[in-house]
Amino acid sequence: MADQAKQQRDEGAKFFAAGDFEKALANFSGSLAVINSLSATEQKELQATQMSCLLNSSSCCIKLNKLQETIEYSTAALGIDKKSAKAL
């Protein structure tokens, strides 16, 4: 499952780089769904992947003018790392 989460994150990054923010967001969201289905211990191990997906999802939402979702993803990222400059 961890590999699946990382693979979806990597696919999302490719779509983001190509400017396809809808597909990027779908992949980041898919990765987050996989991570959220794991045990707390497994989630802790994938915290960097989770942060990456949350921050990248927030960036996608900005590009797509989905402001409420931007706030939700950023708030979730701040819940993991209160000092995250990217989430602010």
C-alpha positions as CSV (number, residue, x, y, z in Angstrom):
1,M,0.0,0.0,0.0
2,A,2.9,2.4,0.8
3,D,4.2,1.9,-2.7
4,Q,0.8,2.6,-4.2
5,A,0.6,5.9,-2.3
6,K,4.0,7.0,-3.4
7,Q,3.3,5.9,-7.0
8,Q,0.1,8.0,-7.1
9,R,2.0,11.0,-5.6
10,D,4.7,10.6,-8.3
11,E,2.1,10.5,-11.1
12,G,0.4,13.6,-9.6
13,A,3.7,15.4,-9.7
14,K,4.1,14.5,-13.4
15,F,0.6,15.9,-14.2
16,F,1.3,19.0,-12.1
17,A,4.5,19.7,-14.0
18,A,2.6,19.2,-17.3
19,G,0.0,21.7,-16.1
20,D,-2.8,19.2,-15.9
21,F,-4.0,20.2,-12.4
22,E,-7.2,18.2,-12.5
23,K,-5.4,14.9,-13.1
24,A,-2.7,15.9,-10.6
25,L,-5.3,16.6,-7.9
26,A,-6.9,13.3,-8.6
27,N,-3.6,11.4,-8.1
28,F,-2.7,13.4,-5.0
29,S,-6.2,12.7,-3.6
30,G,-5.9,9.1,-4.4
31,S,-2.6,8.9,-2.6
32,L,-4.1,10.6,0.4
33,A,-7.0,8.1,0.4
34,V,-4.5,5.2,0.4
35,I,-2.6,6.7,3.3
36,N,-5.7,7.4,5.3
37,S,-6.8,3.8,5.0
38,L,-3.6,2.6,6.7
39,S,-2.9,2.0,10.4
40,A,-1.6,4.9,12.5
41,T,1.9,3.4,12.4
42,E,1.9,3.1,8.7
43,Q,0.6,6.6,8.3
44,K,3.5,7.9,10.5
45,E,5.9,6.2,8.1
46,L,4.4,8.0,5.2
47,Q,4.1,11.4,6.8
48,A,6.5,13.0,4.2
49,T,4.4,11.6,1.4
50,Q,1.2,12.8,3.1
51,M,2.6,16.3,3.5
52,S,3.7,16.4,-0.1
53,C,0.3,15.4,-1.3
54,L,-1.5,17.8,0.9
55,L,0.6,20.8,-0.1
56,N,0.5,19.8,-3.8
57,S,-3.2,19.3,-3.7
58,S,-3.5,22.8,-2.2
59,S,-1.4,24.2,-5.1
60,C,-3.6,22.4,-7.6
61,C,-6.7,23.9,-6.0
62,I,-5.2,27.4,-6.2
63,K,-4.5,26.9,-9.9
64,L,-8.1,25.6,-10.4
65,N,-9.6,28.4,-8.3
66,K,-11.0,26.0,-5.7
67,L,-10.3,28.2,-2.8
68,Q,-12.3,26.4,-0.1
69,E,-10.5,23.1,-1.0
70,T,-7.2,25.0,-0.9
71,I,-7.9,26.0,2.7
72,E,-8.9,22.5,3.6
73,Y,-5.7,20.9,2.3
74,S,-3.5,23.6,3.8
75,T,-5.2,23.3,7.2
76,A,-4.7,19.5,7.1
77,A,-1.0,20.1,6.3
78,L,-0.7,22.5,9.3
79,G,-2.3,19.8,11.4
80,I,0.8,17.7,10.7
81,D,3.4,20.4,10.7
82,K,2.4,23.7,12.3
83,K,5.5,25.4,11.1
84,S,5.1,24.5,7.4
85,A,5.7,27.7,5.5
86,K,4.2,26.2,2.3
87,A,0.9,25.5,4.1
88,L,0.5,29.1,5.3
